[in-house]
Structures are given as C-alpha cells and as structure tokens.
C-alpha cells in the first residue's frame, strides 16, 4: 500500500507541534509492506522559522524518519496573518502539486488534509491525475469554525467560496476523515451520506511515555527546579484566541501566593505577548511562560508536573466535539485534567480522569486545582483513570489499524470495479 498525505503544517520528530500524520504513517509502515509520504512545508508554523536548507535550484527536500518519507516544500515565510501567509499557502499548494505530478510512482490513496482548503484540493487534483482514491481529512470544520469563532460572518464572500469548496471535496472524496465525535452530524447536514465519514481522533504513542528523554532543555529544567515544592498545573500548546488562556491567568490571580498552585504555560502563538504583558502588569507571580519544546520532550516534562489544564473558549465551534493533542498527552502522562468547556460527554467525563468546569471558569479552575493540590491521592486516582482510558481508545497503533482497514477495503473494491 502506498499512501500520500498532503498536510501543509505536518511536522516530523524533533519539532514542536502535533505529529498526527507522522504517528499514523509510522504505525502503518511498521504494520507491513506499506509506504507513506507526507508533503509538508518546512517553514514551521509554531516557531515561524525555516527548518530546511535549500539550494538555489531546488524547492523540495526529501527526508526519511523511521521509514516515513517527508517531502519538505520551500514556501514563502511569514510572521503574521497577512498577505505573506496567503503567499505561504499558495506556494505550498503550487509546488507540492508540481512535485507530486512529476513523481513517477502511483499511490493507492491520497489524503488531502485541511487546515487550509488548498492543501486538500491539491490532494484531490493529484488523485485524479494519478488515477487513485482520494480521502478528504477535515481537521477543522472550515469555514464553520471561522463563523463560530466570530472571526467572519456567514455572508462574507470568502466564506461562501470556502463553503462551496468544502462541499466539492465532500462529494469528490471516497472518505471524509473527521477528528471530532459529533462532526458526522455536520457532514450529514450538508447532504452527505454518513457512510462516507470515518471518525479518526488524535492519539498518543504509549512508547513515548515508557522510555522518554529524561533531560529537558536548560530553561525548562531551571524553571522546574525553582518550582520543585509547588503543585504545577500545566498548559501545553498554542497560545491563541480559541485557547482561552485568560481564564488560567484569572484563576492564578484569584489563588495568588496563598495557594501552593503554580501555573506553567509552554508554547507559543499570537496571544502570547499579550498574556505576558498582562502577567507583568497585574503582577501575577504564580504563572510562568516557557518556549515551545519538541514533541520528544513532552513526556519528560509532563512527568514533572501535577495536573493538565485545557481551557476552551465558550464557542459553538466545540459543539461538534474536541480532539486536542494536549488532552491525550496529559492523560497518557497520568495527569488529572481540568477541562474548561460547556460540553457533555467529553473524554474527561468518560474516563473519570479529571474535572470538567462548565461555567465560572476562573473560580471553578482555582477551586479544582487547589483541591487537587491538597488531595494527592485523589489526583493520582484521576490520573490513573485518564491513562487507562487514553491507552484503550486513543493509541496510534489502534487508530492506524482502523485507517488501514478502511483503506485496504476501499482499494479492494476499486480493483474489483476496474477488473470488471
């Protein structure tokens, strides 16, 4: 089986960010006689830095990571959501299409993954060109996510165009991969059969938590040493509007130094500078911000803290479900999770591995973390339940088997149709 995946923002081992497609592909390659190629931009969206060296005559660099082939595409750099980022998307799309078209091999499946719709459209075009099966992976429900987050109105011309492109990709794909448990309802609301939908959430690699790197970057190690006697509640990931990190600062301010709880923010994003300014202006001394770290360091870091925090903006966008990498990382590390969202039947609810706070986020978070810090036995029990749940439902080994079974069945059916 030969699988191509077009994901503009895919990352390889050693980088910060989600490694969803690398983890899926590694497990698929390990499962047998299969090949997997990921087409991604080498300009890292988290660090806003170029990760590869290109000669003047090349725009694509090939690397192999544990059997998974990456095609790194040179793209226009950017530092904000302006015209340069649009150019970044366009250069990725054009160059990845041209390179894929020149490749002599024929894949069995091409997956076009949406963070922006052009990458998914490139997957469709090449699947048609190569005569193979096309899957559309919709990691965010664009353009509905933009509407629900209040960034644009549904009457905006760009929303209309993206909505039409979304429906086009729905119709042209053999399968629609979604990451949220209720996203099937959104797809069917657009007139698409639920039989096309494959629910494939994010997951974890348990092996990373059994033999993780023990040494941490110097900045992280120094911070943890200073906080060795504190109950550390961590947020790990992007610092954006949807992440509602002000709720954590509000809770930190309420607790102050009277509590043993300290808030640790690890990551980067468009809101980070504002949050740092707020911490300083309001003298919130029980909160610390650190730079992003590579995925390989995450288990070691999480083994040194006491609770994971996942605050979400109170928005209709989450009504289709949630599947953040950081949630499953917390759970795999046996951390009790404090989840801030007005949702029912979340993984935290299902596992019993934490506390779901549905209103008065700052007050509720402050109380929950203070109680956990004073009851280590209860925190440990929640952490065990969280780990048991995530290993049973979200291991990459099981998720990759599910995807591979779907792919193999579709390829068999296609071959049977072509032979008749």
JOFEN-V445320 format. One record per backbone hydrogen bond with DSSP energy under -0.5 kcal/mol. NH is the residue of the N-H (numbers start at 1). CO is the residue of the C=O. If there is no record, write none. Layout:
nh->NH co->CO
nh->NH co->CO
This chain:
nh->3 co->1
nh->3 co->35
nh->4 co->109
nh->5 co->37
nh->6 co->111
nh->7 co->5
nh->7 co->39
nh->10 co->7
nh->11 co->18
nh->15 co->12
nh->23 co->19
nh->24 co->20
nh->25 co->21
nh->26 co->22
nh->27 co->23
nh->28 co->24
nh->29 co->25
nh->30 co->26
nh->31 co->27
nh->32 co->29
nh->34 co->32
nh->35 co->1
nh->37 co->3
nh->38 co->69
nh->39 co->5
nh->40 co->38
nh->40 co->71
nh->41 co->8
nh->42 co->73
nh->44 co->42
nh->44 co->49
nh->48 co->44
nh->49 co->44
nh->51 co->42
nh->58 co->55
nh->61 co->72
nh->63 co->70
nh->65 co->68
nh->66 co->64
nh->68 co->65
nh->69 co->36
nh->69 co->67
nh->70 co->63
nh->71 co->38
nh->72 co->61
nh->72 co->70
nh->73 co->40
nh->73 co->71
nh->74 co->59
nh->82 co->80
nh->85 co->82
nh->86 co->82
nh->87 co->83
nh->88 co->84
nh->89 co->85
nh->90 co->86
nh->91 co->87
nh->92 co->88
nh->93 co->89
nh->94 co->90
nh->95 co->91
nh->96 co->92
nh->97 co->93
nh->98 co->94
nh->99 co->95
nh->100 co->96
nh->101 co->97
nh->102 co->98
nh->103 co->99
nh->107 co->105
nh->108 co->2
nh->109 co->2
nh->110 co->133
nh->111 co->4
nh->112 co->110
nh->112 co->135
nh->113 co->6
nh->113 co->111
nh->114 co->137
nh->115 co->113
nh->115 co->116
nh->119 co->116
nh->120 co->116
nh->121 co->117
nh->122 co->118
nh->123 co->119
nh->124 co->120
nh->125 co->121
nh->126 co->122
nh->127 co->123
nh->128 co->124
nh->129 co->125
nh->130 co->126
nh->131 co->127
nh->132 co->127
nh->133 co->108
nh->135 co->110
nh->136 co->175
nh->137 co->112
nh->137 co->135
nh->138 co->136
nh->138 co->177
nh->139 co->114
nh->139 co->137
nh->140 co->114
nh->142 co->140
nh->145 co->141
nh->146 co->143
nh->147 co->143
nh->148 co->144
nh->149 co->145
nh->150 co->147
nh->151 co->146
nh->152 co->146
nh->156 co->153
nh->159 co->156
nh->160 co->156
nh->161 co->157
nh->162 co->158
nh->163 co->159
nh->164 co->160
nh->165 co->161
nh->166 co->162
nh->167 co->163
nh->168 co->164
nh->169 co->165
nh->170 co->166
nh->171 co->167
nh->172 co->168
nh->173 co->169
nh->174 co->134
nh->175 co->134
nh->176 co->196
nh->177 co->136
nh->177 co->175
nh->178 co->198
nh->179 co->138
nh->182 co->320
nh->183 co->180
nh->183 co->320
nh->185 co->182
nh->186 co->182
nh->187 co->183
nh->188 co->184
nh->189 co->185
nh->190 co->186
nh->190 co->187
nh->191 co->188
nh->192 co->187
nh->196 co->193
nh->197 co->194
nh->198 co->176
nh->200 co->178
nh->200 co->198
nh->204 co->394
nh->206 co->204
nh->208 co->205
nh->209 co->205
nh->209 co->206
nh->210 co->206
nh->210 co->207
nh->211 co->207
nh->213 co->296
nh->221 co->217
nh->222 co->218
nh->223 co->219
nh->224 co->220
nh->225 co->221
nh->226 co->222
nh->227 co->223
nh->228 co->225
nh->230 co->227
nh->231 co->260
nh->232 co->230
nh->233 co->231
nh->233 co->262
nh->234 co->232
nh->234 co->307
nh->235 co->264
nh->237 co->266
nh->239 co->268
nh->240 co->238
nh->243 co->240
nh->244 co->241
nh->247 co->244
nh->249 co->245
nh->250 co->246
nh->251 co->247
nh->252 co->248
nh->253 co->249
nh->254 co->250
nh->255 co->251
nh->256 co->252
nh->258 co->255
nh->259 co->256
nh->262 co->231
nh->263 co->286
nh->264 co->233
nh->265 co->263
nh->265 co->288
nh->266 co->235
nh->266 co->264
nh->267 co->290
nh->271 co->239
nh->272 co->269
nh->275 co->271
nh->276 co->272
nh->277 co->273
nh->278 co->274
nh->279 co->275
nh->280 co->276
nh->281 co->277
nh->282 co->278
nh->283 co->280
nh->284 co->279
nh->285 co->283
nh->287 co->284
nh->288 co->263
nh->290 co->265
nh->295 co->15
nh->297 co->294
nh->298 co->294
nh->298 co->295
nh->299 co->295
nh->301 co->297
nh->302 co->298
nh->303 co->299
nh->304 co->301
nh->305 co->302
nh->306 co->232
nh->307 co->232
nh->308 co->336
nh->309 co->234
nh->310 co->338
nh->312 co->340
nh->313 co->242
nh->315 co->313
nh->318 co->315
nh->319 co->316
nh->320 co->317
nh->321 co->318
nh->327 co->324
nh->328 co->324
nh->329 co->325
nh->330 co->326
nh->331 co->327
nh->332 co->328
nh->333 co->329
nh->334 co->331
nh->335 co->330
nh->336 co->306
nh->337 co->353
nh->338 co->308
nh->339 co->337
nh->339 co->355
nh->340 co->310
nh->340 co->338
nh->341 co->339
nh->341 co->357
nh->343 co->341
nh->350 co->346
nh->351 co->347
nh->352 co->348
nh->353 co->348
nh->355 co->337
nh->357 co->339
nh->357 co->355
nh->358 co->356
nh->364 co->360
nh->365 co->361
nh->366 co->362
nh->367 co->363
nh->368 co->364
nh->369 co->365
nh->370 co->366
nh->371 co->367
nh->372 co->368
nh->373 co->369
nh->374 co->370
nh->375 co->371
nh->375 co->372
nh->379 co->375
nh->380 co->376
nh->381 co->377
nh->382 co->378
nh->383 co->379
nh->384 co->380
nh->385 co->381
nh->386 co->382
nh->387 co->383
nh->388 co->384
nh->389 co->385
nh->390 co->386
nh->391 co->387
nh->392 co->388
nh->393 co->389
nh->394 co->390
nh->396 co->204
nh->399 co->395
nh->400 co->396
nh->401 co->397
nh->402 co->398
nh->403 co->399
nh->404 co->400
nh->405 co->401
nh->406 co->402
nh->407 co->403
nh->408 co->404
nh->409 co->405
nh->410 co->406
nh->411 co->407
nh->412 co->408
nh->413 co->409
nh->414 co->410
nh->415 co->411
nh->416 co->412
nh->417 co->413
nh->418 co->414
nh->419 co->415
nh->420 co->416
nh->420 co->417
